[in-house]
């Protein structure tokens, strides 16, 4: 085999490999890539309740015992920077509800003894309590969820009993920083209704997910003045949780069919249009998965659902990434380790996803990077140049042969 033939074979091989590389780059574009950043365990014997995030930090709140809660700040790499035990004086049993980061404050809500005995804590980022507020709530009202509004005020959601001993959904906006109640509203039919979950959008709208004995799951749209703009029945389904997209104010609601045990994901636009699809479970899991929380990435095309799988007398914490258009599972993230575990809450900044969970030894927080793969432009350019050079060499080789 002469030198010219060797050059031709090498050029043809280089062209084929370059074309295959370019095709692979374009075909693999759009795939979800998951990498585990870290997993941290702490708080032996504690029960985790909620997690929040700021730009470079995570915050958790847990129940340490019947008489205190523990608030922690974690760095971006999972190191506990400070922890603060807290209990209201003379109250006895206390249990956290939520933790949120808003402006310069970490806002923690808890109840002591009964769910009308609510405390709102405002902490500085260094763990020092700036203010503790106890709203005056009637003994006929119970609070199940607390959200933080953009101006530092909070939204309370729960139920209140009426004169017929039926319950109505209860939503109230208060500002503990100035000791002011903006408004209080109730909603309900002739049954038993209560707020399961609240969410606040960047545009200031409040969304309440209601459990109604007559209509199943109901989504309330509320403006900043407390006016109910509309309510949307979702059908005879048990409400689980909801989240608001920060890109277009659309709402994603997770529900469960109590008969079939299937989950259904609804997407409701800010204008009120509604789409609902049954969530397809990964085949190996069948019906053994339970979901606890949902987050939607900024482009609304990808949702993360946390929960746990029961199999072979064990419980394993999982996160499943779904495409929201067809609710098809794409990636399954399992918590590493041999302990029984479950994820209960999710939070993220951009494509950094953090999950709060419970294990046999206490609290676990896991961090993952979620990326959508894109073509390697520089690699494609280099391969294209290589193809051009190889074609030129082939042309010169054949031309020399013909001469």
Secondary structure, DSSP 4 states (H G I P E B T S, - for coil): --HHHHHHHHHHHHHHHHHHHHHHHHHHTT-EEEEEEEEEEE-TT-EEEEEEE-SSEEEEEEEEETTEEEEEEEETTS-EEEEEEE--TT---EEEEEEEEETTEEEEEEEESSTTSEEEEEE-TTS-EEEEE-----TTEEEEEEEE-TTS-EEEEEEEE-TTS-EEEEEEEEETTTTEEEEEEEE--SSBEEEEEEEE-TTS-EEEEEEETTTEEEEEEE-TTS-EEEEEEEES-EEEEEEE-TTT--EEEEEE-TTT--EEEEEE-TTS-EEEEEPPPPGGGTT-EEEEEEEE-TTSSEEEEEEEEEETTEEEEEEEEEETTTTEEEEEEE--SSS-EEEEEEEEETTEEEEEEEETTEEEEEEEEEEE----HHHHHHHHHHHHHHHHHHHHHHHHHH-
